Amino acid sequence: MSSKTATKEASATKPVDPVPNGMHTVTPHLVCAGAAEAIDFYVKAFGATDICRVPGQDGKLMHAMIGIGDSLVMLVDEMPDFGILGPKAKGGSSVTIHLQVKDSDALFDQAVKAGAKVVMPITEQFWGDRYGVVEDPCGHQWSIATHVRDVSPEELQKAAASACCGESCVA
């Protein structure tokens, strides 16, 4: 029996985990103009771990995976011939990737030092988080937050109404 046949037989009898170790139900899959450079940025900005890179024949990344905290993020280079475009090529994105961390101020500053553009400065928000938003060099937006205080549902409702339309709408 050849080793290929033995491998096929072993894999046929071993159950496959439908959700591979480390994957979550929702995993962002980012399209980047320059995915290799994006990975380097994410390592500097967010402390990401470079897990794997699968280049195509042209050297562009067909698939890549990084880890940020306890989550995985998949990446791919833009492939215009297949309609696979990043946010800058599409004029922006309505998606924000959220990072819930222990020290949002430190990570926010680290991201800005690595080259992220500040979209919303980090401040304490009415829902109880220190929260800010940055945009990476590929055009993806990342919110960064640390929970600093618990807010009751009643307090949240009142604060949200006040934030949206001022004290005049708060009963």
N, C-alpha and C positions, 0 to 999 in steps of 0.2 A: 504494500500500500504506500502510495507517495505521501509526502508531508502535506501537500495541498489537499489530498483526499481526507487525510486524518483531521486536518483543520476544519474542513467542511463538515465532517461527521461530528466533531466536537462542538462546533457552533450550532449544529442542527439540534443537538440534545440539550445544550445549555440555554435556559430561558434568557431572553434579551430584556433588559430593563427599558420599558417604553419611555421613561423620563430619565436620561442619563444623570449620573451623580453630579451634583452641583447645579443642574439646570432647575429653573423655577417655572411655574406655569406661564409667566410672562417674562420674556427675555428681549430687550431691545436689540434690533438688528439695524445698524446704522450704515447708510451709504455715504461715503466720503470721497471727495476729490483729493486723492493722496492719502489712502488709508494707512500706509506705513508711517507717514508723518503724523497722522492723527493718533496712532497708537503711541508714538513717542511723546506727543503732547499729553495724552491721557495718563501716561506713566508719571510725567512731571507734575501735571495739574492735580490729579486725583489719587496719586499713589497706585495706579493700576498695575496689575501683573500681566505681562505679555505671555499668553498661554500658547497660542499657535498662530502660524501664518501659512496660508496655502496660496502660493503664487501661480498664476496662469503662465502660458507660454510667453506672453508679452511682459512678464514681470509684475503686472498689477495683481493685487490680492483678490482672489476669487472667494476667499473665506479667511476670516481671522477671528480670534477669540481673545478677549481680555477679561480679567477679573477686577472688580471694584468692590471692596468690602466682601460681603458674602454673596455677591451677585455676579453673573456673567453678562457680557455684552458682546454680540457678534458684529463684525464689520465686513464691508466689501468695498472695493474701489468702484467708482462710477464706471458704468458700461453703457455709454450713450447709444450704441448700436442696438441694445436690448431694452432701451427706455429706463435704465437704472441710473437715476440721477440723484445727487445730493441736494440739500436745501438751497444752497446758493444758486445752483443751476435752475431751480424751480421757483426762485424768487422768495424763498423763505419756507418755514415749516410751522405748522400749528401744534407741533408736539414739543413738550418739554420733558426731559428726563429728570427725575427727582432723586436727589441723594439725601438721605436722612442719616446724619452723622453725629458724633459726640461733640465736635467743635466746629461749627459752621463758619465761624469767623476765620479760623486758621485755614480751613480748606478753601474758603472763598479767596483769601489773600494769596494762597499758594496757586490757585487757578489763574488769578489775575497776573501774578508774577510770571507764570508760564506762558502768558500770551492771550488769555481769555479777555473778552470785551465785557465790561459791566453793562448789563441790561437794566438791572434793578439793584441798587445798593443794599447791602445786608442791614436789616433793621429788625427790631422786635415787632411782631405782627399781632393783630387782635386775636388770632386763634391760638396763641401761646408758643409760637416758634420764632426763633431768630432765623430770618429767611432772606435770601437774595437770589438773583438770577444772573448767570453769565452766558455768553455765547462763545463757543469754541471756534477755532479757525476754519472749520468746515461749515459753520452756520447752524450747528445744533445748539439748542438752548438747554442749560442745566440749572435746575433750581437746587439750592443747597440750604439745608435746614437742620436746626437742633431744637428739640422740644425743651422749652425753659419753664413753662408753667401750665398747669391744667386749667382749663376753662370749662365752666358748666355750660350745658346746652342753652340755658337762658341767657347767660352772659355772652355767649357766642352769637346768639341771634341779635341781641341788642347792639353789640359791637359791630356786627356785619352791617346792620341797618345804618348805623352811624357812619361807618366808613364809606358806604355807598351813596348816601344822600344827606348826610349831616344830621345834626341833632334834631332837626324838625320832624324827621320820620320816626324817631324813637318815642314809643309811648311810655 
